Amino acid sequence: MGLRRIVVASRDADVQKLARQVGQEIFVADDLIEALDIIQHVEPDLVIFDHQFTPEHIRQFLGASSQTANLHVIIVGEDENNSATAAEFMQIGVHDYINGKKDHHRLKQIVNQINNAGKNEETTDNSFFAEDFAAQIPIVGKSQATKNTLKMIKIVAKSKCSPILIVGETGTGKELTAKALHLLRCPKEKFVAINCAALTANLLESELFGHVKGSFTGADREKTGLLELAGNGTLFLDEISEMPLDLQAKLLRVLQEKEFRKVGGIKNITCKATIIASSNRMLKHEVDAKKFRQDLYYRLNIFPIKLTPLKSPARTDDIPLLAEYFIKNSTICPEKTGKIKSITNMALEKLQKHNWPGNVRELFNTIERAIILETTDKIGLSSIIIDTEEIENHNQNSISNNVSDFSLAKAEKELIARALQQTGWQKTRAASLLGINRATLYAKVKQYNIEKDPFNPTQPLEVQFDQPVTIAK
């Protein structure tokens, strides 16, 4: 099924013909001014620009359009494959980029995605995700920074780029990003991950390359390495900056030659997998410090995907979405599942003021902690304990408050005050409710120094007296 209305900013007959294949009504514009005028009147589902428009033109168009948030814009480029130009367009907010005539068939796929996205918004809770594929991972967020990251993922996934480098602070979702790339590029193949910081040099080499029987002490059987195990799928090398230098050299040869040998082996094995590496360190700084090979760095740094930290102003809008998503999907307290519905504005304000050095992972832990502490159906400010050292203070304060709450004198004073307030300070009726005589009531009022509120003397309280209660005489 096509789209109802498409605006085509192009004089190219082929581009106009392409649009007619997927649109019921086609509106042709010769320039930006005419395109802006048309979209103000017809509210199109899609706008297509050809290669004569530069990224600066499109930036001006999006800035001048009042419908940018709901507008899908596609660029049909020239026949040569120019990933740098495509990336520039995607960064300014373009929905997708088509590489000339050889790629024209992709327009139908894009139209299907737009249609499916509209259906999902009507039938499912898609409020947490900016893209369909992000919900499958899931990558939560609708900030401009998250949208730009998802667009970069789509660009790289559609290319044959390998290796792929993902850079971001701890907790920003590097493995989720790798899984998203895998999902878009080869969803039916294996996704294999390994943390390069978790193993010794010898074990890491054996895990990656495998080994033949008898190649070293303890090698009592042949082992298949992850490079081979991944097959035509994806091998994710997490925290590659922690890989020993000698092993970096062997990895570089795999990336260049697409072949490797098992430890102790003599047979060359072809590496068919996409290699994705991640680092929470700036690899250029590691190169300068002689802790990372420069040649490997340049081999990895083809089209890096940089993840924006949660402390960035560009991701502030993601914090409420992430908090609500974690609340909705938490299983840390099975007895509270589905009972905690939301979070107060004051609690959200505290979350948004924190700089989140641990990023999304730290926010997740904070929400899980809040769910454990919360006793109502809505997470309040007191349940948001960001620094775990505050937990002891929180518990001590709770104990202190509970002890004072059980003070007999305080309870008696509050009970008398409520009776007086409910009866409009008619002492005979108040004494009757309390089950005491007027003399005792007068004595208690004087003892506890209970005074009438001059601004609201008859305002009833939430606690009602359905029958007389007994109080010490």
N, C-alpha and C positions, 0 to 999 in steps of 0.2 A: 504494500500500500504506500502511495506517495504522500507528498505534503500538499496542503491546499494552496498556499500562496508562496511564491519564491520571487525575490528581487534579484536580477542579474545585472551587475555593474560591469558590462563588457560589450565591446563591439565585435568580438570574435564569434563568428557564426557557430563554430564547434562548441564553444562554451554555452551559448544560448540553446543549442540543440541538446546538450547534455542536461541542462536544467529542465527542458520539456519532458525528458524521460521520467522524471520523478516528481513533477509538479503539475497541479491541475490548472493553476492560473500563474502565468509568467509575466512579470513586469520588468522591462528593460530600461536601464539607466546608462547614460553616457559618461557621467562623472559623479563625484562625491556629492555635490550639491543636489543633483537630481535624485540620487539614491536616497539622501536624507529626506527630501520632500516626499518621495513615494512611501517610505516606511512610516511616516507620520500619518498617512491616510489609509494605508491598506493593512498595517500590522502583520507583516509576513512571518512565516514559520522559519524561513531561511534566507540569508543574503549571500550571494556568491560574487566574489571579486576575481578578476583574472590577474595575470602577472604584471600588468602595466602599473598596478598600484603597489607602492612601497609600504613597509611597516609604518613609516611616519604618516602616510595617508590614512591607513587603517586606524592608527591611534587617534587621529583627528576625528575620524568618522565615529568611533566608539565614544569619544569624549563629547561629541555634539548630539549623539542620539539619546533620547530620554528613555529608550526601551532596552538599553544595553544589558540589563540583568536577565531579560527573557529572550535575547536575540542570539540566534546561532549564526555565526559568520564563518564562511569557508573560503580559502584561497585556492584557486586552480593555477599552479605554477607552470613554468616551462618544462620541457621534456627532461632536462638534465636533473640528476638527483642532487639537491642542494640542502643538506640537513641543517646547515648553519642558518640559512634563510628561513627554513621551516621553524626552527627553534625560536628565532626572533619574533616571528608572527605569533607563535603560541604563547610566548611570554607576555604579550600585550593583550591577550584575551581572545584570540581567534579559536574557534571550536576545533578546526582541523585544517590540514594542508594536503593538497593532492598534487603529486608530482607528474604533471602533464598527461598526455593522452594514454600512455601505458598504464596509468593509474586511475583512469576515468571510471572503471568498474567499482571503485571504492565508494563512489557517491551513493549508490544504492544501499551499501552497508551503513553508511553514515545516516541516511534518511531512516533506515530501520531502527538504528539506535535512538534517534530523536523521537520516533513514534513510540518505541518501547519505554523510553524514559517517561513520556507523558502518561502511559498506561500505569507504570509503576507508582507514579505519584498519586494516582486515583485509587489504586487497589491495595498498596502496601505502605508501611511506615518507612518512607525513604527520607525522612527529615534529617537524618544524621550524615548523609553521604552526598557528595557532589557529582559522583559518577556511578554508573551501574556496576562496573567491575570492582569499584572500591568497596561496595557492600559485601562482596564475596570474600574479602581478605580478613577483616574489614579495616579500611582507612577512614576514620571519622573526621569530619571537618568540612566547612564550606567557606573558609576564609580565602582571600585571594592567594595567599601563600600556598595553601593546600591545593587549590585549583591549578596553580602553576606547576606544582610538583606532579600532579596527576597528568597534566598535559605533556610534561617531559617524559614521564613513564610511557605514555602512548607513542610518542615520537620514537624513542629508543627501541621499544618493543617491536615496532613495525619495521625497523631497520635490521641489518644483519650484524650490527655492532657487537663484538665480543673480543676482549673482555669489557665488562661494564663496571664502572666505579660508582659507589654510593657513599657520600660523605655526610656526616651529621653527628651532632653531640650524642652522648649516651642517652638512650630512652626516646629518641625521635622517631623510631620505627624503621630502621634500616632493613631488618629482615622482612617486615611487612611489604616494604617497597620492592625487595627482591622477589617476593612471592607474587606481587602484582605483575612484575615484568614477566615472570614465568607463566602466569595465568594467561596473559595476552599473547605470548609468543608460542608456547608449546604446552598447553594445558593438559594434554593426555600423556605427557612424558613425566619422568621422575624429577622431583625437587629434592636435592641432597644438600644438607648444610653441615658445616663444621666450624667451630670456634678456634681460631689459630692460637689464641692465648691460653687455651685450656689444656694443651698437651705439650710434652717435652718435644724437642727437635726430632729425636728418633721416632717417637710414636706418631708425630704429625706426618713425617715422611712416609711411614708405613701406611697410615690411614689414607693418605692422598694417592700414593702410587701403587700400594699393595706390595707384596713380597712373595718370593718363591720359597719353597720348602728348603730349610737348611741355610738360608742366606745370613742368618745371625743366630746367636744363642736363644733358644726358645721358639724359633720359627719351625715348629713341628708340622706345619701344613701350609699350603699355598693360600694366600690371601688376595682377594679382589679389592683393589683400591677404589676410592670414591670417584676418581677421574673416569674410571671404567664403568663403575656402577651407575653413574648418572646417565650413561648412554647418550641419547639425543636430547636429554632434558637439560637441567640446570644444576650447576655446582656453585653453592654460595659459600664464599670464604669470608667469614665474619672476623673483624678486627685483624685485617691482613698486616697492619703495621707491626703486629707482634710476631710475625713469622721470622725465624732466624735468617741471617743474610745468605748462608750457603744454600738454604732451601729456596730462598727467593730467586737465586740464579737458576735452579732447576725448574721452578715455575715459569720463569721467563722463557726458557727454551720450549716448554710446552705451549705457551701462548704464541710463540713464533713459528714453531715447526708443526704444531698440532699433533705431536707424537710424544710418547714417553715410554719408559721401561720400568718394570717393577723392580723393587730393591733386590739386587742379586740376579736379576734377569738379563737376558740378551736379546729378547724379542721386542721389536717396536710395536706399540699398541696405539692405534689412532684415537685421538681425543675428539669426540663429536659434540661434547656438551658446551653449552653457553657458560662461560665463567663470569660470575658476578662477585666482586670483592667490595668489602665495606671497611670504613675506618672512622673512628671518632677522633682521630688526630689529623692535623694538617700534614699530609704526606710530604709536601714541599719542605716544611720545617724539619721533618724527620730525615729527608735527604740531606739538608744542610748540616744536620747534626751527625751525619754518617751512620744513621741507624736504619736507613732504607735505601735500596739501590736506585740510583737515578734512572738507569735504563728501564727498570721495571715500572718506575713511577710514570715515565713518559708512555710506556706501553699500555698502562692502565687508564691514563688520563685522556682518553679519546673524546668521550662525551659524558663528563661526570654529572651525576644527579645530586644536587646539594639540598639537604633537608633543613627547613627553617626551624630553629628552636622555639619552644613554647613561650619563652620570655619576649620574643620579638613582637612589636606592635602589630605586625602583619598577621599574627596568629591569635591575637587576643579573643577574637570572635569564636574561636574553636573551643575555648575553655568551657563555656556553658554546655555546648553540644557534647563534649567529651564526658563531662560530669553526669549529664542526664543519661548518656549511653551506658556508662559504667553502673549507674544506679539501676537501670532497667535490666541489665544483663548479669548483675552480680549473683553469685551463688555461695558467697562466703558464709552467710547465715541462712540456711535452708528454711528455717522457721519464719524468716522475714521476707522471703521471696514474694514479690508482688505487693507487699504491704507498704513498703516505703515508695512513695509515688514521685516525690520531687525534692527540690532543695530551695531554701529561702533565699531572698535577694541579698540579705546581709552575708550569708554563707558564700554565695557566689562572688560577692564583692571582695571578700577575703581571698578567695581563690584567684581572682583576677589581679590582685595586687602583688601576689607572690611571684618571684622571678623563675621558679621551677628549674633549678640546676639539673634535676633528674628527669626533666621533661615529662612526656606522657606517662612513662612508667611511674614516676613519682606521684603524678596526679591520680593515677589508678590506685596506688597504695593508699593515698589520702582518703579517697572515696570509700575504699574497702574498710578502712579504719573507722570512718564516720558511720558506716552502716552497722558495724559492731557496737558502737557507742550509742547510736540513736535509739530512743524509746518511743518516738511518735512516728507518724506516717510521712514526715517531712524533715529532711536533714537540716538542722539549725546550726547557727554560728558556733555554739558550744561543742558541737560534735566534730568540727573541722580542726583536727590536731595535725598541723603540718610537720612540726618538729617533734619527733618521737619522745624527746626528753620532757615534753609538756604532758605526756600521758600520766606520769606519776603525780604531777601537780593537779591534773584534772581529777584523778581518783581521790586525792587528799581533800580537795575542795568539796567533792561530792559527799565524802564521809562527814566533813565538818558541817556542811549544810544540813545533812540528814539528822545529825545530833541536835543541832539548834532547832530544827523543825519539830523535834519530839519534846521540846521543853514544855512542861505542864503549864507553867505560868503564861507562856506565850500563847498556847492553845486556848487557855481560859479567857485571856484578854481579847483574842481575836473573836471568840465565840460571842462574848458579851457585846463587842462592838458591832458585829453583824446583826445581832438581835435588835439593838437600838436603831441601827440604820434601816433595817427592814420595816420597823414599826414607826418610822418617822420620829424617833426619840420619844415615843409615848411609853413612859417607863412602866406603867401598870401592865400593858400588853407585852412589853419586852420581858418583864419579870415572869409573866405567865408562861411565855414560850420557853423560858429557861428553867422553869420549875422552881423558882425561888420567890421570896417576898420582896416588896419594894425596898425595905430597909437593907436587906442583903445586897440588892442591886446597887443602891446608892453607895454602899461601902466599897463594893468592887470597882465602881466607876471612879471613886476617889482614889482607891489603892493603885489602880493602873493608869490614872490620869487620862481617862478616855474623854475626848472632847468632840463636840459636834462640828462637822465640816460646814462652815458658814456659806460656802458656795453651792453645796449640793446636799442639804440635810436629809432629804427623803429618797435619795437614789437607792433602789434595792440592789442587793448583791446577788451573785450567781448562786450561792448556797441558800436554799429555802428551808424553812422549818415546817415540816408537815405535821409534827406533833410536839408536845412539850418535851424538853430535854432536861436531864438532871445535872446540876452543877453544885459544887461544894458550897454549903451554906456557912 
